[in-house]
């Protein structure tokens, strides 16, 4: 089954404790991206990656890091989480090259993060 | 500052009625305008999308109307059903689908 898998789905942590949210896709997509969803703000793009070792900032990258060492994985790293990073996080992927690049994003089911 | 403004925040429609959600944008470089549907506990899923060279696109009961001069686009759901109850997000994309800007979302409740 084609899917984007995020882990953990739920996490409660404390300020300053480094954490990583993993994202993996099995559709051989070149493009992957991270979003945070907050009430009244919709989804805001954090980082995106067009392919292995190619990443760039989205709209709200402060406080986050990403890496793309393999095509299927795109982890989101919070080096020193703060309470304002409490949010619902979504990973998405899509084709990026050729005629398959229709712009359709395939989302994971989300990771709800609470930073105390 | 929200790049894509969406309204209303919530919407209640009777079964069989028409649901209309509106979005507006400022950046004329946007070249792709999708609508995503999200059910509770799930990630958003693409519903329908349009390019700015087309004024309308219809897929089943869902229609996007696009007004390039006004920089507005809207989603119309005809014959709304309780199963359509979900949160809807409009979005706009730039830079060959690399960057996406989403609206704030509309929670639709279709009453039986």
Interface residues (C-beta under 8 A of the other chain):
Chain A: X4 X31 X33 X35 X40 X41 X42 X43 X44 X45 X48 X50 X56 X58 X59 X90 X92 X94 X96 X101 X102 X103 X104 X105 X107 X108 X109 X110
Chain B: X2 X4 X6 X9 X32 X34 X36 X41 X42 X43 X44 X45 X46 X49 X89 X91 X93 X96 X97 X98 X99 X100 X101 X102 X103 X104 X105
